[in-house]
Structures are given as structure tokens and as C-alpha cells.
């Protein structure tokens, strides 16, 4: 690192600075009045390049040792570090090619902790690089800024220009993967990332890879991560399984969730920095001295007179001190589907998800009249003053924005207001917990598609996916005959119990919808995907080809039984509906389906399942029980029993059920088969709705 000039330091100050830099704590007390005098002169006298460099060196000596930005600074350190940052920035305003000042700033706040607006910082690096080769640490920061805010071709030139032995192999390959993902070269990015993970030989090698997953890893995964031996291939295998589990959960093409995570990081850096002023106030706790570093009159998170104190106790510092709270959620859920602004006062982020919208509100914590607004999550545990913006999206939240404890209200009216407010509080808190603990987004859709998706195991090898989609929600084009043609893209990703993807397939399904088709209708289809026998998790995503609407589902524990007779097994029970108009052929037989999974009380429901591992001529008892789904029922609502005699080691059973004895409700259907000789029992269940 290039040393800063000491030409404007007095001989006494120079000697004291050298002693402090050598670790002499007593010299710091002697140096303090001299540095304070320098700071006064800095304000009162014309500033120069050498003066800025000298002030920076002296104030940094007072701040030594400098705490890493991922940790809380020592008491008083921020008082000296702030002026040092300002002095170094002043030095660069005199000479953008001042490599010494650049190096010192990067030592204090290495990228992606920025000490100026990223675009301005990038210009300094470009100027210094034009003057001559930068040290490796500065070249890597320059590379990062070009990657996120500048030119990808220039980023590649910088990375290629760094000597091969100047970076650990694992780090270089990960950087090459990051660049390839940014260039849209997903396959190359995956290859580089896997090669880099395989090159991990130490904890230092592993750290950037582990940092990638900490955004979204569960507590159990983090515990496993911390216990890993970085060498010997453990880290590489764990990382492979981690990202594969995310692909499966989101029904993504294998490898795409990892590239998406890098894309989210770039978006987060560009739009959701913790403090775009970027000084070393990044991530520090609020306090009056913080204003010295930010360069603003107010501290980053001052108290607002109109808000309850609890909202400030619940405001928290981002875990990585680079992205703000909105950026943290972007790393979990991707860029929001919608962003609604409440003016300078608040911002709402909305993610459309198959299980319903995720809505999180943010309020600015800057004081009235401030120019710079920084957004932070309010109401970690309680909704406060910013709830009114949420009212525009969810009317049930409006009650909290009003004065619910009106002294003029009495009796039931007042209690009801409190009750509704409590429910709203719980609902809002649940949404916040969901936002901070879940992650994903199978695909990017503007709106949710209210589709119904089912999955069944096919004996002998295969998964059957059945879907019903609302016609009114599907974009369609006109055909020559006057009909409308709707087209959807399907993806099915099947994984084993360990999270390893067994197969991932994509297909297109289209329908011609006759003119005059009434509103409220559905289109239905099925698709079979071949897999070997086993127990699987099946993730499905279906959407229109324009990505306007989409739906997804993940069905756990889908059994695909073998037909070799080696074990007593029961297949998935398929409950169809006579007249549904949809059936599929299996081994030459038509099996009726019910794509909406709802039956009327007068409907006929053909139930079909298969048994394997039978003993020929042996009797097996079959029970079909229907239990009420909610509550704690002590007995089934109805039970159907029969005995079947095996004529082969593998055979099919079929029975037509009726729901006339049942009320309109949701039920759990249980199929149980018992070997009357050995006593062995196999059982499967599924949910049905009677309307």
C-alpha cells in the first residue's frame, strides 16, 4: 500500500503518529490535542492535497485499530474514522489517481462497502488504472464496481489482467463464475462455480461461497455449514446439494437458482444499499456522532417525534451491513413484483407468490425536512405509524392506522375494535416473519394464476401431474376460426428425499377455447414424467408464456412403487370423477381423473390403486376410511371394507365411492390394505373436498 505524505505533519505529530501506528497507546493521548488542532485548521484554512493526506493519516492513527465493518466499531473510533474518510475523499477530489488515498479508503471500507456513490468511486478507480497498474486489492475492488455498475467487458479485462497466482484458485474461479452469470453465460458460470468449490482447501477459500448461502440458509443448514471441514471436498458436495435443494423447491431448471442469487446480489447493490452515501457509517448503530461520517445534519436513524419508541427498538441493523432491509428481502425473494410509493413517507414491496402475496412496508426514518431518506423496516413485532400505506393494499390493516381505543366507545364496540386490532397485529407480524424466514419465487410472474395442481406416482416408474387452470386468467390469441388459443409453459422438477434432482422437464400445453365460452371455465391437462421407482418431492410451475400469470405447487412424499413383487407396497390412490372429461391411459386402461379435486355429493368417484409384492391366492383386507379434516375427529365419518384375493404379485383395485352421506366439507381419505396371513399393513391417504 502506498504510504500517505507526512509533509504537513509537524515533527512532534509525525513522531507521535509513528508511535501510535506501532501500538503505543500512551502516544495516542499525546497526539489527540494536535489532531484536534489540525481539524480546526482544516475548517478555517484553505485545503490542499498534502494537507488532506496528512489529516487522514493522523485521524486514522487515532482510530487504530480499525474494526472490520462487519463488527460494531469501538467506542470513539467512529469519531476519528469519519473525518479520515472525508479527508481522503478530499484528497481524491484534488487527484483522482491518488493510489495511496484509494488504497487507504479500500482498507477502511473494501468493496462492496463503498465510501462514495458507486459511480463516483468507479471513476476514481478508472482514473487510477489509466495512470498505471493497481495493486491486486484495488484491482479486485475495481473489478467489483465494473461488474455491478460499469462495463462487463472492462470487468473481464481487469480480472484477466490479475496474475493467476495473486488470488487463491477458489476465489478466482468464483469471481469468474460471478462474471459469467452477469454476462448471461449460465452454463459457464455453473462450471466455474463448481470448479471453484472443488478447489476449496481452507476456511478462507470457503468464506465467499459460504457467504452466498447465508442469505437464505435455514438454522439447521447454517449449523451444518459451520461444522464442515473446508478441505477434502465436503464443502463442494454440501454446496452442490444446497443449491440443488433450492432448484427443486422452486421448480427451477437445475443450476438456475444459483445464477438467480448472483443476479439478486447485483440488483440489491444497485438499488438497496444500506447507505448509498457509502461512508464508514455503514451499519453502525444510530447516534449523534454518526452524522459526522454521513455528511448530513441528521443521524442515519433519528427519532421521529410522532412515532412510538417501540418502532425504534424494533428497527435493526442489516446482518451484512451492505444491503438495507429491502435488499435483504430481495436476496430471499428476488426483485418485488410491485413497488408502491407512499411519497417520501413510505414504500411498500409486494411479491406475488402461489401461496398468496407477500407484502412488507417500509418507512423512512429521516427527520422532517431532510434531503436524504433511508428506508428501514418498521414494526418487527408491532405495526406502527407506517401502517396507513398498507391499508391501500389490505383493508383489514386500516384499523391499526386509526385510533382504535376511542374513550367514547363502550362495551362490545370497544372490545371488538381491540380484538380486530390484535388480529391485524398478528397478521402483520406473521407476514414479517414469513418475509424474513422464507425464500424463493419459482418464476417471475406479474400476477398469481389460480390454478389447481396435483401429482401422483405411477406404479412401475413415472409421475403424473394434473392441472386445472382458469380460462379467464390465461392470455389467449385469436385463431382464424374465431376461437381463442391459450398456451402455457410447464416445468416439473422431481427430487429424492435428500433434495437431489432426479429429473427436470419442460413442456408446452395449448388449448383452443371456442368463441362464446362462458366466464369462469377451466382448461385441464395432465403430463407424465418418467422416473424410476422411489419416493419423491415433485415441484411444478405453470404459467403463460408471457410470464404475466403463474402458479406453482410442491407435493411431498409422492410414491412411485415398483412392480417386481419384492416388497408389499401400495401405490398412490387416484380418486377420479365420472364425467370430468379427463382421464389418462395406463397399461391399456383409462383411469378417470378429477383435476379440480372437488366433488359434489351426487358425484361418482372411481377410486383406483395398485398393490405390489402380493402372494398369489392369499386374501387381503381393504379399508377405505373418510375422516373429517379439521378438528380432532375420534372416528371416520364412513368406512368401506372388502376382501380381495391376489391373482398375481401385482394387481389393480378399483371401487366407485359416493359422498351422499357426507356434508359439504374437507376430508382425509385413507386407503389401508392388510395381509391377512402375515399381518403386514400398507397405507396411503389424500385430501378431498365435497361441495
C-alpha positions in Angstrom: 0.0 0.0 0.0 1.4 3.4 -0.8 2.1 5.5 2.3 0.4 8.8 2.7 2.5 12.0 2.7 3.5 13.4 6.0 4.9 16.7 4.8 2.3 18.8 6.6 2.6 17.0 9.9 4.8 18.8 12.5 7.8 16.8 13.6 6.2 16.2 17.0 3.0 15.0 15.4 5.0 12.8 13.0 6.8 11.1 15.9 3.6 10.5 17.8 1.8 9.1 14.7 4.6 6.6 14.2 4.4 5.5 17.8 0.6 5.1 17.7 0.9 3.1 14.4 3.4 0.9 16.3 0.8 0.2 19.0 1.9 2.8 21.7 -1.4 3.6 23.4 0.1 6.3 25.6 1.2 8.2 22.4 -2.5 8.4 21.4 -3.3 10.7 24.3 -0.4 13.0 23.4 -1.5 13.0 19.8 -5.1 13.9 20.4 -4.8 17.7 21.0 -2.5 18.0 18.0 -5.0 16.3 15.7 -7.9 18.3 17.1 -5.9 21.5 16.2 -5.4 20.0 12.7 -9.1 19.5 12.3 -9.8 23.1 13.3 -7.3 24.4 10.8 -8.9 22.1 8.2 -12.1 24.0 8.6 -10.6 27.5 8.8 -7.8 27.4 6.2 -7.7 26.6 2.5 -7.4 22.8 1.9 -4.6 21.2 -0.1 -3.8 17.7 -1.3 -1.0 17.2 1.1 -3.0 18.6 4.0 -5.8 16.2 3.3 -3.4 13.3 3.2 -1.8 14.3 6.5 -5.1 14.8 8.3 -6.2 11.4 7.1 -3.1 9.7 8.4 -3.3 11.5 11.8 -7.0 10.7 12.3 -6.6 7.1 11.2 -3.8 6.8 13.8 -6.3 8.0 16.4 -8.9 5.4 15.2 -6.4 2.5 15.2 -7.1 -0.4 15.3 -9.9 -0.1 12.8 -12.8 -2.5 13.4 -13.9 -4.6 10.4 -17.2 -3.2 9.1 -18.9 -6.5 9.8 -18.5 -5.8 13.5 -19.6 -2.9 15.7 -16.9 -0.2 16.0 -15.1 0.5 19.2 -16.4 3.4 21.2 -14.9 6.6 19.9 -13.4 5.0 16.8 -16.2 6.4 14.5 -15.3 10.0 15.7 -11.9 9.7 14.1 -12.7 7.4 11.2 -15.3 9.8 9.9 -13.0 12.8 9.4 -10.4 10.5 7.9 -12.9 9.4 5.2 -13.8 13.0 4.4 -10.1 13.9 4.2 -9.3 11.0 1.9 -12.2 11.9 -0.4 -11.0 15.5 -0.5 -7.5 14.2 -1.5 -9.1 12.3 -4.4 -11.0 15.4 -5.4 -7.6 17.1 -5.9 -6.1 14.0 -7.7 -8.3 11.1 -8.8 -5.2 9.0 -9.5 -4.0 9.2 -5.8 -3.5 5.5 -5.3 -2.5 6.0 -1.7 -5.8 7.5 -0.8 -7.6 4.9 -2.8 -5.8 2.1 -1.0 -6.4 3.6 2.4 -10.2 4.0 1.7 -10.4 0.4 0.5 -8.6 -0.7 3.6 -11.2 1.0 5.7 -14.3 0.0 3.6 -13.4 -2.5 0.9 -16.0 -3.1 -1.9 -18.9 -3.8 -1.6 -18.7 -1.3 1.3 -18.5 1.9 -0.7 -17.1 5.2 0.6 -18.7 7.3 -2.1 -21.6 6.9 -4.6 -20.6 3.7 -6.5 -20.5 5.6 -9.8 -18.1 8.3 -8.3 -15.9 5.6 -6.7 -15.7 3.8 -10.1 -14.5 7.0 -11.8 -11.6 7.3 -9.3 -10.6 3.6 -10.0 -10.8 4.2 -13.7 -8.6 7.2 -13.5 -6.0 5.5 -11.3 -6.0 2.4 -13.5 -5.3 4.6 -16.6 -2.2 6.0 -14.8 -0.8 2.6 -14.1 -1.4 -0.9 -12.8 -3.3 -1.1 -9.5 -2.3 -3.3 -6.6 -4.3 -6.6 -6.5 -6.6 -5.5 -3.7 -7.6 -2.3 -5.5 -7.9 -4.2 -8.8 -10.4 -6.5 -7.2 -12.5 -3.6 -5.9 -12.3 -2.0 -9.4 -13.5 -5.3 -10.8 -16.4 -5.5 -8.5 -17.5 -1.9 -9.3 -17.3 -2.5 -13.0 -19.3 -5.7 -12.6 -22.1 -4.1 -10.7 -22.2 -0.6 -12.1 -19.9 -0.3 -15.1 -18.9 -2.3 -18.1 -18.8 -6.1 -18.1 -16.1 -6.2 -20.8 -13.9 -3.9 -18.7 -14.6 -6.2 -15.7 -13.4 -9.2 -17.6 -10.3 -7.3 -18.8 -9.4 -6.4 -15.2 -9.9 -10.0 -13.9 -7.9 -11.5 -16.8 -5.1 -9.0 -16.0 -4.6 -10.1 -12.4 -1.8 -12.7 -12.2 -3.1 -16.2 -11.7 -1.1 -16.7 -8.5 -2.2 -13.4 -7.0 -5.6 -14.9 -5.9 -6.5 -18.2 -4.3 -7.8 -20.5 -7.0 -11.2 -21.0 -5.3 -11.6 -17.2 -5.1 -10.6 -16.6 -8.7 -13.0 -19.3 -10.0 -15.9 -17.9 -8.0 -15.2 -14.4 -9.4 -15.1 -15.9 -12.9 -18.5 -17.6 -12.2 -19.9 -14.3 -11.0 -18.8 -12.6 -14.2 -20.1 -15.4 -16.4 -23.6 -15.2 -14.7 -23.6 -11.4 -15.2 -22.8 -12.0 -18.9 -25.7 -14.4 -19.2 -23.4 -17.4 -19.6 -25.2 -19.6 -17.1 -23.6 -22.9 -18.1 -20.1 -21.4 -17.9 -20.9 -19.8 -14.6 -22.1 -23.1 -13.1 -19.0 -24.8 -14.3 -16.7 -22.2 -12.8 -18.6 -22.1 -9.5 -18.3 -25.9 -9.1 -14.7 -26.0 -10.1 -14.1 -23.2 -7.5 -15.9 -25.1 -4.8 -13.9 -28.2 -5.6 -10.7 -26.1 -5.2 -11.6 -25.1 -1.6 -8.7 -26.0 0.7 -9.2 -23.7 3.7 -11.8 -21.7 5.6 -10.6 -18.6 3.8 -11.1 -20.3 0.5 -14.6 -21.3 1.5 -15.8 -18.0 3.0 -17.1 -16.3 -0.1 -19.0 -19.4 -1.1 -20.5 -19.7 2.4 -21.5 -16.0 2.3 -23.5 -16.7 -0.8 -25.8 -19.2 1.1 -26.1 -17.4 4.4 -28.8 -15.1 3.0 -31.3 -18.0 2.7 -29.9 -21.0 4.6 -32.0 -22.4 7.4 -30.7 -22.6 11.0 -30.1 -26.3 10.6 -28.2 -25.7 7.3 -26.1 -23.0 9.0 -25.2 -25.4 11.8 -24.1 -28.0 9.3 -22.2 -25.3 7.4 -20.2 -24.2 10.4 -19.3 -27.8 11.2 -17.9 -28.6 7.7 -14.3 -29.4 7.1 -13.5 -27.0 4.2 -10.9 -29.3 2.7 -11.5 -32.8 1.4 -14.4 -32.0 -0.8 -17.0 -31.7 2.0 -17.7 -28.0 1.2 -18.1 -28.6 -2.5 -20.5 -31.5 -2.0 -22.5 -29.6 0.5 -22.8 -26.5 -1.7 -23.9 -28.7 -4.7 -26.7 -30.2 -2.6 -27.7 -26.8 -1.1 -28.3 -25.2 -4.4 -30.0 -28.3 -5.9 -32.5 -28.3 -3.0 -33.4 -24.7 -3.9 -33.8 -25.6 -7.6 -36.2 -28.4 -6.5 -38.1 -26.2 -4.1 -38.7 -23.5 -6.7 -39.3 -25.9 -9.7 -36.3 -24.3 -11.4 -34.1 -25.8 -14.1 -31.0 -27.3 -12.4 -28.5 -24.7 -11.6 -30.7 -21.7 -12.2 -31.3 -20.8 -8.6 -27.6 -20.2 -8.0 -27.4 -17.8 -11.0 -30.5 -16.1 -9.8 -28.8 -15.5 -6.4 -26.0 -13.7 -8.1 -28.5 -11.6 -10.1 -30.3 -10.7 -6.9 -27.0 -9.5 -5.4 -26.3 -7.2 -8.3 -29.9 -5.8 -8.1 -29.5 -5.3 -4.3 -26.2 -3.4 -4.7 -27.7 -1.2 -7.4 -30.9 -0.3 -5.6 -30.9 -1.3 -2.0 -27.7 -0.3 -0.3 -27.7 0.2 3.4 -26.3 3.7 3.0 -25.7 4.9 -0.6 -23.6 7.7 0.8 -21.3 4.7 1.4 -19.1 6.1 4.1 -17.9 4.0 7.0 -21.1 4.8 8.8 -22.4 1.7 7.0 -24.2 -0.5 9.5 -23.2 1.4 12.7 -25.7 1.9 15.4 -27.6 5.3 15.5 -26.0 8.0 17.5 -25.2 11.7 17.4 -21.7 11.2 16.2 -22.7 9.2 13.2 -23.7 12.4 11.5 -20.0 13.3 11.2 -19.4 10.4 8.9 -22.5 10.5 6.8 -22.1 14.2 5.9 -25.7 15.0 6.8 -27.1 17.1 9.6 -29.1 14.2 10.9 -28.0 10.8 12.1 -28.9 7.8 9.9 -31.9 6.8 12.1 -33.0 9.7 14.3 -36.1 9.5 16.5 -39.4 10.7 15.0 -41.5 12.7 17.4 -44.7 11.3 16.0 -43.8 7.6 16.3 -43.9 5.3 19.3 -40.5 4.4 20.8 -41.1 0.7 20.2 -40.8 1.2 16.5 -37.2 2.2 17.0 -36.4 -0.6 19.3 -37.6 -2.9 16.6 -35.6 -1.3 13.8 -32.5 -3.4 13.3 -29.1 -3.3 11.5 -28.9 -5.4 8.4 -26.9 -8.6 9.1 -24.3 -8.0 6.4 -24.1 -4.2 6.7 -24.1 -3.8 2.9 -27.7 -4.1 1.8 -30.6 -2.4 3.6 -33.6 -4.3 4.9 -35.3 -4.2 1.5 -32.1 -5.6 -0.1 -32.1 -8.4 2.4 -35.6 -9.4 1.3 -34.5 -9.1 -2.4 -31.8 -11.7 -1.6 -34.6 -14.0 -0.3 -37.4 -13.4 -2.7 -36.0 -11.7 -5.7 -37.0 -8.2 -7.0 -40.5 -7.4 -5.9 -43.4 -7.8 -8.3 -44.6 -4.3 -7.4 -43.2 -1.3 -5.6 -45.8 1.2 -4.3 -44.6 4.6 -3.0 -46.3 6.5 -0.3 -44.4 9.6 -1.2 -41.4 10.5 0.9 -43.0 8.7 3.9 -43.1 5.1 2.9 -42.6 2.3 0.4 -44.4 -1.0 0.0 -42.8 -4.0 -1.7 -45.1 -6.8 -2.9 -44.2 -10.2 -4.1 -46.8 -12.3 -5.9 -46.5 -15.9 -4.8 -48.6 -19.0 -5.4 -49.5 -19.2 -1.7 -50.6 -15.6 -1.7 -49.0 -12.1 -1.9 -46.1 -11.2 0.4 -46.4 -7.5 1.5 -43.8 -5.7 3.5 -44.0 -2.0 4.3 -41.0 0.4 4.9 -41.0 3.9 6.4 -38.3 6.5 6.0 -36.5 7.3 9.3 -35.1 10.6 8.3 -36.3 13.7 10.1 -38.7 16.2 8.6 -37.1 18.4 6.0 -34.1 16.1 5.4 -32.9 15.7 1.9 -31.7 12.1 2.1 -34.1 9.4 3.0 -33.0 6.0 4.1 -35.6 3.2 4.4 -35.7 0.8 7.3 -38.2 -1.9 8.3 -40.6 -0.7 11.0 -42.7 -2.9 13.2 -40.6 -6.0 13.5 -43.0 -7.1 16.2 -45.7 -4.4 16.2 -47.3 -2.3 13.4 -46.8 1.5 13.9 -47.4 4.7 12.1 -46.5 3.5 8.6 -49.4 1.1 8.6 -51.7 3.5 6.8 -49.9 2.8 3.5 -50.6 -0.9 3.9 -54.3 0.0 4.2 -54.4 0.8 0.5 -53.4 -2.8 -0.3 -55.1 -4.7 2.6 -58.2 -3.0 4.1 -58.0 -5.2 7.2 -54.9 -3.3 8.3 -56.6 0.1 8.3 -57.9 -0.4 11.7 -54.4 -0.1 13.2 -53.9 3.2 11.4 -56.9 4.6 13.1 -57.5 5.4 16.8 -58.8 2.1 17.9 -59.0 2.8 21.7 -61.7 5.6 21.5 -62.7 6.6 25.0 -66.2 7.4 23.7 -66.6 3.7 22.7 -68.1 1.4 25.3 -68.8 -2.2 25.8 -68.8 -4.6 22.9 -67.9 -1.9 20.3 -64.7 -1.0 22.1 -63.7 -4.6 22.8 -64.4 -5.5 19.2 -62.0 -2.8 18.0 -59.3 -4.1 20.2 -60.0 -7.7 19.0 -59.7 -6.7 15.4 -56.6 -4.7 16.1 -55.0 -7.7 17.7 -55.8 -9.9 14.8 -54.3 -7.3 12.4 -51.2 -7.1 14.5 -50.8 -10.9 14.4 -51.4 -11.0 10.7 -48.8 -8.2 10.0 -46.3 -9.9 12.3 -46.8 -13.2 10.6 -46.2 -11.6 7.2 -42.9 -10.1 8.6 -41.8 -13.5 9.9 -42.7 -15.1 6.6 -40.7 -12.5 4.7 -37.6 -13.0 6.9 -37.6 -16.8 7.1 -38.9 -18.0 3.7 -37.2 -17.6 0.3 -37.8 -18.5 -3.3 -40.0 -17.5 -6.2 -40.3 -20.3 -8.7 -40.6 -17.9 -11.6 -41.2 -14.2 -12.1 -44.9 -13.6 -12.7 -46.8 -10.3 -12.5 -49.9 -12.0 -11.0 -50.8 -15.3 -9.4 -52.6 -17.9 -11.5 -55.4 -19.5 -9.5 -54.5 -23.0 -10.8 -55.1 -26.4 -9.1 -52.1 -28.7 -9.4 -51.9 -32.3 -8.3 -49.2 -35.0 -8.6 -49.4 -38.8 -8.3 -46.9 -41.6 -8.5 -47.4 -44.1 -11.4 -46.5 -47.7 -10.5 -43.6 -49.0 -12.4 -42.0 -45.6 -13.0 -43.4 -42.2 -13.5 -45.1 -39.1 -12.0 -48.5 -37.9 -13.2 -49.1 -34.1 -13.0 -52.7 -32.9 -13.3 -53.7 -29.3 -13.6 -56.9 -27.2 -13.9 -56.4 -23.5 -14.9 -58.9 -20.7 -15.1 -59.6 -19.6 -18.7 -60.2 -16.0 -17.7 -56.7 -15.6 -16.3 -54.8 -17.0 -19.3 -53.8 -14.7 -22.1 -55.0 -16.0 -25.5 -54.7 -15.2 -29.1 -57.4 -15.2 -31.7 -57.5 -18.0 -34.3 -58.8 -18.0 -37.9 -62.0 -19.8 -36.7 -62.8 -17.2 -34.1 -61.7 -19.4 -31.2 -59.0 -18.3 -28.7 -55.8 -20.2 -28.3 -54.2 -20.2 -24.8 -50.7 -21.6 -24.3 -48.9 -22.4 -21.0 -45.4 -23.4 -20.2 -45.0 -26.3 -17.7 -41.9 -27.3 -15.7 -41.8 -30.4 -13.5 -38.8 -31.0 -11.2 -38.6 -34.3 -9.3 -36.2 -34.8 -6.4 -35.4 -37.6 -4.0 -35.7 -37.3 -0.2 -32.1 -35.9 0.1 -33.0 -33.0 -2.2 -31.1 -34.3 -5.2 -32.9 -33.6 -8.5 -33.7 -36.8 -10.4 -35.3 -35.3 -13.4 -36.4 -31.8 -14.7 -38.6 -31.4 -17.7 -40.3 -28.6 -19.6 -43.2 -28.8 -22.0 -45.9 -26.6 -23.6 -49.7 -27.2 -23.3 -52.2 -25.3 -25.6 -56.0 -25.2 -25.8 -58.4 -23.9 -28.4 -61.2 -22.1 -26.5 -64.4 -21.9 -28.6 -66.0 -18.5 -29.1 -68.8 -17.8 -26.6 -67.2 -19.9 -23.8 -68.8 -18.6 -20.6 -66.6 -16.9 -18.0 -65.4 -18.9 -15.0 -64.5 -22.0 -17.1 -61.4 -24.1 -16.7 -59.0 -25.8 -19.0 -57.4 -29.1 -17.8 -54.5 -31.3 -18.8 -52.1 -33.9 -17.5 -48.5 -34.7 -18.1 -46.5 -37.9 -17.2 -42.8 -37.6 -16.4 -40.8 -40.8 -16.3 -38.8 -41.5 -13.1 -37.6 -44.8 -11.6 -39.4 -46.3 -8.5 -38.8 -44.3 -5.3 -40.4 -41.7 -3.0 -40.2 -38.2 -4.4 -40.8 -34.5 -4.0 -42.5 -33.0 -7.0 -42.3 -29.3 -7.8 -44.4 -27.9 -10.5 -44.6 -24.4 -12.1 -47.2 -23.5 -14.7 -47.6 -20.1 -16.3 -48.4 -18.3 -19.5 -45.6 -17.8 -22.0 -45.6 -14.1 -21.4 -44.9 -14.6 -17.7 -48.0 -12.5 -16.8 -49.5 -15.1 -14.6 -48.2 -18.2 -13.0 -48.9 -20.9 -10.4 -46.7 -23.4 -8.6 -47.0 -26.3 -6.2 -44.7 -28.7 -4.3 -46.1 -32.1 -3.4 -44.1 -34.1 -0.9 -43.9 -37.9 -0.5 -45.1 -38.9 -3.9 -44.6 -42.7 -4.1 -43.6 -44.5 -7.3 -43.8 -48.2 -6.4 -42.0 -50.9 -8.3 -43.9 -53.8 -10.0 -41.2 -56.5 -9.3 -43.1 -58.1 -6.4 -40.2 -57.8 -4.0 -42.0 -55.8 -1.3 -45.5 -55.3 -0.1 -46.3 -51.8 -1.4 -49.4 -49.6 -2.0 -49.4 -47.1 -4.8 -50.8 -43.5 -4.7 -54.6 -43.8 -4.7 -56.1 -41.8 -7.6 -59.7 -40.6 -6.9 -61.4 -39.6 -10.2 -64.8 -38.2 -11.1 -67.1 -39.8 -13.6 -67.8 -37.3 -16.4 -64.9 -35.0 -15.6 -63.7 -35.2 -19.2 -60.1 -36.0 -18.3 -58.5 -39.5 -18.0 -55.2 -41.0 -18.8 -54.2 -44.4 -20.2 -52.0 -46.6 -18.0 -51.2 -50.1 -19.2 -54.1 -50.1 -21.7 -56.7 -48.9 -19.2 -58.3 -45.5 -18.8 -58.0 -44.0 -15.3 -60.5 -41.2 -14.5 -59.1 -38.0 -13.1 -60.6 -35.1 -11.2 -58.4 -32.1 -12.0 -60.3 -29.7 -9.7 -60.2 -32.1 -6.7 -63.7 -31.2 -5.7 -66.8 -33.5 -5.8 -70.5 -32.9 -5.4 -72.5 -35.1 -3.0 -74.1 -36.8 -6.0 -70.9 -37.4 -8.0 -69.5 -40.8 -8.6 -65.8 -41.1 -7.6 -63.9 -44.0 -9.0 -61.0 -44.9 -6.7 -58.1 -46.8 -8.2 -54.8 -48.0 -6.7 -52.3 -50.8 -7.2 -50.6 -53.3 -4.9 -47.2 -55.0 -5.3 -45.5 -57.8 -3.5 -48.7 -59.9 -3.2 -48.7 -63.7 -2.6 -50.9 -65.4 -5.2 -54.1 -66.9 -3.7 -53.7 -65.0 -0.4 -56.5 -62.8 0.9 -56.0 -59.1 1.7 -58.4 -56.9 3.6 -59.1 -53.4 2.2 -60.4 -50.5 4.2 -61.3 -47.0 2.8 -61.9 -44.5 5.6 -63.1 -40.9 5.2 -62.2 -38.6 8.1 -63.2 -35.1 8.7 -60.1 -33.0 8.0 -60.5 -30.2 10.6 -60.8 -30.6 14.3 -59.9 -33.8 16.2 -62.3 -36.5 15.0 -62.2 -39.7 17.0 -63.6 -41.9 14.3 -64.1 -41.8 10.5 -67.3 -40.4 9.0 -67.7 -43.5 6.9 -65.8 -46.7 6.2 -65.9 -49.1 3.2 -64.4 -52.6 3.6 -63.9 -55.5 1.2 -61.6 -58.5 0.7 -59.5 -59.2 -2.4 -57.7 -62.4 -3.4 -54.4 -62.0 -5.1 -54.2 -63.4 -8.6 -50.8 -62.1 -9.3 -47.9 -60.5 -7.5 -49.0 -57.1 -8.8 -52.6 -56.1 -9.3 -55.0 -53.2 -9.5 -58.0 -52.5 -7.3 -61.0 -50.2 -8.2 -64.1 -49.1 -6.2 -66.6 -46.4 -7.0 -67.2 -44.2 -4.0 -70.2 -42.0 -3.2 -70.3 -38.9 -0.9 -74.1 -38.8 -0.4 -73.7 -39.5 3.4 -71.2 -36.6 3.8 -71.8 -32.9 4.3 -70.0 -30.2 2.4 -66.6 -30.1 4.0 -62.9 -31.1 3.6 -62.0 -34.7 4.3 -59.0 -37.0 4.5 -59.4 -40.3 2.6 -57.3 -43.2 3.9 -56.7 -46.4 2.0 -55.4 -49.3 4.1 -54.6 -52.8 3.0 -53.8 -55.7 5.4 -52.2 -59.1 4.6 -54.5 -61.5 6.4 -51.7 -64.0 6.9 -48.6 -62.0 7.8 -50.5 -59.1 9.3 -48.4 -56.6 7.2 -50.2 -53.3 6.6 -49.7 -50.6 3.9 -51.5 -47.3 4.0 -51.9 -44.1 1.9 -54.0 -41.0 2.4 -55.1 -37.9 0.4 -57.4 -34.9 0.9 -60.8 -34.5 -0.8 -63.3 -31.7 -0.8 -67.1 -32.2 -1.0 -69.1 -29.2 -2.1 
